[in-house]
Amino acid sequence: MKHVGFRIQDEKVWEEFKEYVRKKYGKLHTALAIEATQALREYLKRHAHKHQKEIAPPSLSFSLDGQRTRSHKHAYKKEEKKKNKTRARKQMWRG
């Protein structure tokens, strides 16, 4: 089982989905996860064959000259923070 979190672009779609689950099961707890999994499975069954080539993760993108660039600032900032912490620890131990 995997815990996921993401933002829904259209709030109305999310509310309609929750209402569908509530009517089908009489509750949201657990049932929402079951139906979301089934919806994703169905979507992949219908659409995955249309996208055969491998897609880069959203935090990575490539420019026209083939150089790797960051498309999400938070991924870059997180990486920089980690590097800075490592540098600080090394300097601390060096004295």
TIROBA-718448 format. One record per atom (N, C-alpha, C, O, CB): residue in three letters; x, y, z; residue number from 1. Coordinates in steps of 0.1 Angstrom, whole numbers, padded with zeros to 4 digits. Glycine has a CB too. Layout:
N
   res      xx      yy      zz     n
   ALA       X       Y       Z   NUM
...
***
This chain:
95
   res      xx      yy      zz     n
   MET    0008   -0012    0000     1
   MET    0000    0000    0000     1
   MET    0009    0012    0000     1
   MET    0019    0013    0007     1
   MET   -0010    0000    0012     1
   LYS    0005    0022   -0008     2
   LYS    0013    0035   -0009     2
   LYS    0005    0047   -0006     2
   LYS   -0006    0048   -0011     2
   LYS    0019    0036   -0023     2
   HIS    0010    0055    0003     3
   HIS    0003    0068    0006     3
   HIS    0008    0078   -0004     3
   HIS    0020    0080   -0006     3
   HIS    0007    0073    0021     3
   VAL   -0002    0085   -0011     4
   VAL    0002    0095   -0021     4
   VAL   -0006    0108   -0017     4
   VAL   -0016    0108   -0011     4
   VAL   -0002    0090   -0035     4
   GLY    0000    0119   -0022     5
   GLY   -0007    0132   -0020     5
   GLY   -0004    0140   -0033     5
   GLY    0007    0141   -0038     5
   GLY   -0001    0139   -0008     5
   PHE   -0015    0147   -0038     6
   PHE   -0013    0155   -0049     6
   PHE   -0025    0165   -0050     6
   PHE   -0035    0163   -0042     6
   PHE   -0013    0147   -0062     6
   ARG   -0024    0175   -0058     7
   ARG   -0034    0185   -0059     7
   ARG   -0043    0182   -0072     7
   ARG   -0038    0179   -0082     7
   ARG   -0028    0199   -0060     7
   ILE   -0056    0183   -0070     8
   ILE   -0065    0182   -0081     8
   ILE   -0067    0195   -0087     8
   ILE   -0071    0205   -0080     8
   ILE   -0079    0175   -0076     8
   GLN   -0066    0196   -0100     9
   GLN   -0067    0209   -0107     9
   GLN   -0081    0215   -0107     9
   GLN   -0083    0227   -0107     9
   GLN   -0061    0208   -0121     9
   ASP   -0091    0205   -0108    10
   ASP   -0105    0209   -0109    10
   ASP   -0112    0204   -0097    10
   ASP   -0115    0192   -0096    10
   ASP   -0111    0204   -0122    10
   GLU   -0115    0213   -0088    11
   GLU   -0121    0209   -0075    11
   GLU   -0135    0203   -0077    11
   GLU   -0138    0194   -0069    11
   GLU   -0123    0222   -0066    11
   LYS   -0142    0207   -0087    12
   LYS   -0155    0201   -0090    12
   LYS   -0154    0186   -0093    12
   LYS   -0162    0178   -0089    12
   LYS   -0162    0209   -0102    12
   VAL   -0143    0182   -0101    13
   VAL   -0141    0168   -0104    13
   VAL   -0139    0160   -0092    13
   VAL   -0145    0149   -0090    13
   VAL   -0129    0167   -0114    13
   TRP   -0131    0165   -0083    14
   TRP   -0128    0158   -0070    14
   TRP   -0141    0157   -0062    14
   TRP   -0143    0146   -0057    14
   TRP   -0118    0166   -0062    14
   GLU   -0149    0167   -0061    15
   GLU   -0161    0166   -0053    15
   GLU   -0171    0156   -0060    15
   GLU   -0178    0149   -0053    15
   GLU   -0168    0180   -0053    15
   GLU   -0172    0156   -0073    16
   GLU   -0180    0146   -0080    16
   GLU   -0175    0132   -0077    16
   GLU   -0184    0123   -0075    16
   GLU   -0180    0149   -0095    16
   PHE   -0162    0130   -0077    17
   PHE   -0157    0117   -0075    17
   PHE   -0160    0112   -0061    17
   PHE   -0164    0101   -0058    17
   PHE   -0141    0117   -0077    17
   LYS   -0158    0121   -0051    18
   LYS   -0161    0118   -0037    18
   LYS   -0176    0115   -0035    18
   LYS   -0179    0105   -0028    18
   LYS   -0157    0129   -0028    18
   GLU   -0185    0122   -0042    19
   GLU   -0199    0120   -0041    19
   GLU   -0203    0106   -0047    19
   GLU   -0211    0099   -0042    19
   GLU   -0207    0131   -0048    19
   TYR   -0196    0103   -0058    20
   TYR   -0198    0089   -0065    20
   TYR   -0195    0078   -0055    20
   TYR   -0202    0069   -0053    20
   TYR   -0190    0088   -0078    20
   VAL   -0183    0080   -0048    21
   VAL   -0178    0070   -0039    21
   VAL   -0188    0069   -0027    21
   VAL   -0191    0058   -0022    21
   VAL   -0164    0073   -0034    21
   ARG   -0192    0080   -0022    22
   ARG   -0201    0081   -0010    22
   ARG   -0214    0074   -0013    22
   ARG   -0219    0066   -0005    22
   ARG   -0204    0095   -0006    22
   LYS   -0219    0076   -0025    23
   LYS   -0232    0069   -0029    23
   LYS   -0230    0054   -0031    23
   LYS   -0239    0046   -0028    23
   LYS   -0238    0076   -0042    23
   LYS   -0219    0050   -0037    24
   LYS   -0216    0036   -0040    24
   LYS   -0214    0028   -0027    24
   LYS   -0219    0017   -0025    24
   LYS   -0205    0035   -0049    24
   TYR   -0206    0034   -0018    25
   TYR   -0202    0026   -0006    25
   TYR   -0209    0031    0007    25
   TYR   -0209    0024    0017    25
   TYR   -0187    0027   -0004    25
   GLY   -0215    0043    0007    26
   GLY   -0221    0048    0019    26
   GLY   -0210    0055    0029    26
   GLY   -0214    0059    0039    26
   GLY   -0228    0038    0026    26
   LYS   -0198    0055    0024    27
   LYS   -0187    0061    0032    27
   LYS   -0176    0065    0023    27
   LYS   -0175    0061    0012    27
   LYS   -0183    0051    0044    27
   LEU   -0166    0073    0029    28
   LEU   -0154    0076    0021    28
   LEU   -0142    0069    0026    28
   LEU   -0134    0065    0018    28
   LEU   -0152    0091    0022    28
   HIS   -0141    0067    0039    29
   HIS   -0129    0061    0045    29
   HIS   -0127    0047    0039    29
   HIS   -0136    0039    0038    29
   HIS   -0131    0060    0060    29
   THR   -0115    0044    0034    30
   THR   -0111    0032    0027    30
   THR   -0117    0031    0013    30
   THR   -0110    0027    0004    30
   THR   -0116    0020    0035    30
   ALA   -0130    0034    0012    31
   ALA   -0136    0032   -0001    31
   ALA   -0130    0042   -0012    31
   ALA   -0129    0039   -0023    31
   ALA   -0151    0035    0000    31
   LEU   -0126    0054   -0007    32
   LEU   -0120    0064   -0016    32
   LEU   -0107    0058   -0022    32
   LEU   -0105    0060   -0034    32
   LEU   -0118    0077   -0008    32
   ALA   -0099    0052   -0014    33
   ALA   -0087    0046   -0019    33
   ALA   -0089    0035   -0029    33
   ALA   -0082    0033   -0039    33
   ALA   -0078    0041   -0007    33
   ILE   -0099    0027   -0026    34
   ILE   -0103    0015   -0035    34
   ILE   -0107    0021   -0048    34
   ILE   -0102    0016   -0059    34
   ILE   -0114    0007   -0029    34
   GLU   -0116    0030   -0048    35
   GLU   -0121    0036   -0061    35
   GLU   -0110    0044   -0068    35
   GLU   -0110    0044   -0081    35
   GLU   -0133    0045   -0058    35
   ALA   -0102    0051   -0061    36
   ALA   -0091    0059   -0068    36
   ALA   -0081    0049   -0075    36
   ALA   -0077    0052   -0086    36
   ALA   -0083    0068   -0057    36
   THR   -0078    0038   -0068    37
   THR   -0069    0028   -0074    37
   THR   -0075    0022   -0086    37
   THR   -0069    0021   -0097    37
   THR   -0066    0017   -0064    37
   GLN   -0088    0019   -0085    38
   GLN   -0095    0013   -0097    38
   GLN   -0096    0023   -0108    38
   GLN   -0095    0019   -0120    38
   GLN   -0109    0009   -0093    38
   ALA   -0098    0036   -0105    39
   ALA   -0099    0046   -0116    39
   ALA   -0086    0048   -0123    39
   ALA   -0085    0049   -0135    39
   ALA   -0103    0060   -0110    39
   LEU   -0075    0048   -0115    40
   LEU   -0061    0049   -0121    40
   LEU   -0058    0036   -0130    40
   LEU   -0053    0038   -0141    40
   LEU   -0051    0050   -0110    40
   ARG   -0062    0025   -0125    41
   ARG   -0060    0012   -0132    41
   ARG   -0068    0013   -0146    41
   ARG   -0062    0009   -0156    41
   ARG   -0064    0000   -0124    41
   GLU   -0080    0017   -0145    42
   GLU   -0088    0018   -0157    42
   GLU   -0082    0028   -0167    42
   GLU   -0082    0026   -0179    42
   GLU   -0103    0022   -0153    42
   TYR   -0078    0040   -0162    43
   TYR   -0072    0050   -0170    43
   TYR   -0060    0045   -0177    43
   TYR   -0058    0047   -0189    43
   TYR   -0068    0063   -0162    43
   LEU   -0051    0038   -0170    44
   LEU   -0039    0032   -0176    44
   LEU   -0042    0022   -0186    44
   LEU   -0036    0021   -0197    44
   LEU   -0030    0026   -0165    44
   LYS   -0052    0014   -0184    45
   LYS   -0056    0003   -0193    45
   LYS   -0060    0010   -0206    45
   LYS   -0058    0005   -0217    45
   LYS   -0068   -0005   -0187    45
   ARG   -0067    0021   -0205    46
   ARG   -0073    0028   -0217    46
   ARG   -0062    0036   -0225    46
   ARG   -0063    0038   -0237    46
   ARG   -0084    0036   -0214    46
   HIS   -0053    0042   -0217    47
   HIS   -0044    0052   -0223    47
   HIS   -0029    0049   -0223    47
   HIS   -0022    0056   -0231    47
   HIS   -0046    0065   -0216    47
   ALA   -0024    0040   -0216    48
   ALA   -0010    0038   -0215    48
   ALA   -0004    0034   -0228    48
   ALA    0008    0037   -0231    48
   ALA   -0007    0027   -0204    48
   HIS   -0011    0026   -0236    49
   HIS   -0005    0022   -0249    49
   HIS   -0003    0034   -0259    49
   HIS    0005    0032   -0268    49
   HIS   -0015    0012   -0256    49
   LYS   -0009    0045   -0256    50
   LYS   -0007    0057   -0265    50
   LYS    0006    0064   -0262    50
   LYS    0011    0071   -0271    50
   LYS   -0018    0067   -0262    50
   HIS    0013    0061   -0251    51
   HIS    0025    0068   -0247    51
   HIS    0036    0057   -0245    51
   HIS    0039    0053   -0234    51
   HIS    0023    0076   -0234    51
   GLN    0041    0052   -0256    52
   GLN    0051    0041   -0255    52
   GLN    0065    0046   -0250    52
   GLN    0072    0038   -0243    52
   GLN    0052    0035   -0268    52
   LYS    0069    0057   -0254    53
   LYS    0083    0061   -0250    53
   LYS    0083    0065   -0236    53
   LYS    0073    0070   -0230    53
   LYS    0088    0073   -0259    53
   GLU    0095    0064   -0229    54
   GLU    0097    0067   -0215    54
   GLU    0096    0082   -0213    54
   GLU    0102    0089   -0221    54
   GLU    0110    0061   -0210    54
   ILE    0090    0086   -0202    55
   ILE    0088    0100   -0199    55
   ILE    0097    0103   -0187    55
   ILE    0097    0095   -0178    55
   ILE    0073    0103   -0196    55
   ALA    0104    0114   -0188    56
   ALA    0113    0118   -0177    56
   ALA    0104    0122   -0165    56
   ALA    0093    0127   -0166    56
   ALA    0122    0130   -0181    56
   PRO    0109    0120   -0152    57
   PRO    0102    0124   -0141    57
   PRO    0099    0139   -0141    57
   PRO    0107    0146   -0147    57
   PRO    0110    0120   -0128    57
   PRO    0089    0144   -0134    58
   PRO    0085    0158   -0135    58
   PRO    0095    0167   -0130    58
   PRO    0096    0179   -0134    58
   PRO    0072    0160   -0128    58
   SER    0104    0163   -0121    59
   SER    0114    0172   -0115    59
   SER    0126    0174   -0125    59
   SER    0135    0182   -0122    59
   SER    0119    0167   -0102    59
   LEU    0126    0166   -0136    60
   LEU    0137    0167   -0145    60
   LEU    0132    0170   -0159    60
   LEU    0121    0166   -0163    60
   LEU    0145    0154   -0146    60
   SER    0139    0178   -0166    61
   SER    0136    0180   -0180    61
   SER    0149    0182   -0188    61
   SER    0159    0184   -0182    61
   SER    0126    0193   -0182    61
   PHE    0148    0182   -0201    62
   PHE    0160    0183   -0209    62
   PHE    0158    0195   -0219    62
   PHE    0148    0196   -0225    62
   PHE    0163    0170   -0216    62
   SER    0169    0203   -0220    63
   SER    0168    0214   -0230    63
   SER    0171    0208   -0244    63
   SER    0175    0196   -0245    63
   SER    0178    0225   -0226    63
   LEU    0170    0217   -0254    64
   LEU    0172    0212   -0268    64
   LEU    0186    0207   -0270    64
   LEU    0188    0199   -0279    64
   LEU    0169    0223   -0277    64
   ASP    0196    0213   -0263    65
   ASP    0210    0208   -0265    65
   ASP    0213    0196   -0256    65
   ASP    0225    0192   -0256    65
   ASP    0219    0220   -0261    65
   GLY    0203    0190   -0250    66
   GLY    0205    0177   -0243    66
   GLY    0210    0179   -0228    66
   GLY    0211    0169   -0221    66
   GLY    0215    0169   -0250    66
   GLN    0212    0191   -0224    67
   GLN    0216    0194   -0210    67
   GLN    0204    0192   -0201    67
   GLN    0193    0197   -0204    67
   GLN    0222    0208   -0209    67
   ARG    0207    0186   -0189    68
   ARG    0196    0184   -0179    68
   ARG    0193    0197   -0172    68
   ARG    0203    0204   -0168    68
   ARG    0200    0173   -0169    68
   THR    0181    0201   -0171    69
   THR    0177    0213   -0164    69
   THR    0166    0209   -0154    69
   THR    0159    0199   -0155    69
   THR    0172    0224   -0174    69
   ARG    0164    0218   -0144    70
   ARG    0153    0215   -0134    70
   ARG    0140    0223   -0138    70
   ARG    0141    0234   -0142    70
   ARG    0158    0220   -0120    70
   SER    0129    0216   -0138    71
   SER    0117    0222   -0141    71
   SER    0109    0226   -0129    71
   SER    0099    0234   -0129    71
   SER    0108    0213   -0150    71
   HIS    0113    0221   -0117    72
   HIS    0106    0224   -0105    72
   HIS    0117    0230   -0095    72
   HIS    0127    0224   -0092    72
   HIS    0100    0212   -0098    72
   LYS    0114    0243   -0091    73
   LYS    0124    0250   -0082    73
   LYS    0125    0243   -0069    73
   LYS    0136    0242   -0064    73
   LYS    0119    0264   -0080    73
   HIS    0114    0237   -0064    74
   HIS    0116    0231   -0050    74
   HIS    0125    0219   -0051    74
   HIS    0132    0216   -0041    74
   HIS    0102    0226   -0045    74
   ALA    0126    0211   -0062    75
   ALA    0135    0200   -0063    75
   ALA    0150    0205   -0062    75
   ALA    0158    0199   -0056    75
   ALA    0133    0192   -0076    75
   TYR    0152    0216   -0069    76
   TYR    0166    0222   -0069    76
   TYR    0169    0227   -0055    76
   TYR    0180    0225   -0051    76
   TYR    0166    0233   -0079    76
   LYS    0160    0234   -0049    77
   LYS    0162    0240   -0036    77
   LYS    0165    0229   -0025    77
   LYS    0174    0230   -0017    77
   LYS    0151    0248   -0031    77
   LYS    0158    0218   -0026    78
   LYS    0160    0207   -0017    78
   LYS    0174    0201   -0019    78
   LYS    0180    0198   -0009    78
   LYS    0149    0196   -0020    78
   GLU    0178    0199   -0031    79
   GLU    0191    0194   -0034    79
   GLU    0202    0203   -0029    79
   GLU    0212    0199   -0023    79
   GLU    0192    0192   -0049    79
   GLU    0200    0216   -0031    80
   GLU    0210    0226   -0026    80
   GLU    0211    0226   -0011    80
   GLU    0222    0227   -0005    80
   GLU    0206    0240   -0031    80
   LYS    0199    0225   -0004    81
   LYS    0199    0225    0011    81
   LYS    0207    0213    0016    81
   LYS    0215    0214    0025    81
   LYS    0185    0224    0016    81
   LYS    0205    0201    0009    82
   LYS    0212    0189    0013    82
   LYS    0228    0191    0011    82
   LYS    0235    0187    0020    82
   LYS    0207    0177    0005    82
   LYS    0232    0197    0000    83
   LYS    0246    0199   -0003    83
   LYS    0252    0209    0008    83
   LYS    0263    0206    0013    83
   LYS    0248    0205   -0017    83
   ASN    0244    0219    0011    84
   ASN    0249    0229    0021    84
   ASN    0251    0222    0035    84
   ASN    0260    0225    0042    84
   ASN    0240    0240    0022    84
   LYS    0241    0214    0039    85
   LYS    0242    0207    0052    85
   LYS    0255    0198    0052    85
   LYS    0262    0197    0062    85
   LYS    0230    0198    0054    85
   THR    0257    0191    0041    86
   THR    0269    0182    0040    86
   THR    0282    0190    0041    86
   THR    0291    0186    0048    86
   THR    0269    0174    0027    86
   ARG    0283    0201    0034    87
   ARG    0294    0210    0035    87
   ARG    0296    0215    0049    87
   ARG    0308    0215    0054    87
   ARG    0293    0222    0025    87
   ALA    0286    0219    0056    88
   ALA    0287    0224    0069    88
   ALA    0292    0214    0079    88
   ALA    0300    0216    0087    88
   ALA    0273    0230    0074    88
   ARG    0287    0201    0077    89
   ARG    0292    0190    0086    89
   ARG    0307    0188    0084    89
   ARG    0314    0186    0093    89
   ARG    0283    0177    0083    89
   LYS    0311    0188    0071    90
   LYS    0325    0185    0068    90
   LYS    0334    0196    0074    90
   LYS    0344    0193    0080    90
   LYS    0327    0184    0053    90
   GLN    0329    0209    0073    91
   GLN    0337    0220    0079    91
   GLN    0338    0219    0094    91
   GLN    0348    0222    0100    91
   GLN    0331    0233    0074    91
   MET    0327    0215    0100    92
   MET    0327    0213    0114    92
   MET    0337    0203    0119    92
   MET    0344    0205    0129    92
   MET    0312    0210    0119    92
   TRP    0338    0192    0112    93
   TRP    0347    0181    0116    93
   TRP    0361    0185    0113    93
   TRP    0370    0179    0120    93
   TRP    0343    0168    0110    93
   ARG    0364    0193    0103    94
   ARG    0377    0197    0100    94
   ARG    0383    0207    0110    94
   ARG    0395    0208    0112    94
   ARG    0378    0203    0086    94
   GLY    0374    0214    0117    95
   GLY    0378    0222    0128    95
   GLY    0381    0236    0123    95
   GLY    0385    0244    0132    95
   GLY    0390    0217    0134    95
***
